Structures are given as structure tokens and as C-alpha cells.
């Protein structure tokens, strides 16, 4: 469960970062 949560958080983090970079 912990491993799955970590992957999900990492995915969201990358998606948010990518969106931020595109917006800039």
C-alpha cells in the first residue's frame, strides 16, 4: 500500500511540475 501511494504521489508531483513549467 505504501509503495502504491508513493508512486501515485510521485506521478502527481511530476504532472504538477510539468504543468508549472509549461505555464511559465
Phi, psi and omega in degrees: 000315181298319180297320181295318181297320181297318180296318181296315180297318180298318180298314181296320181298315180294319180297318180294317181297316180298319180296320181296317181296321180293321181292327182293000000 
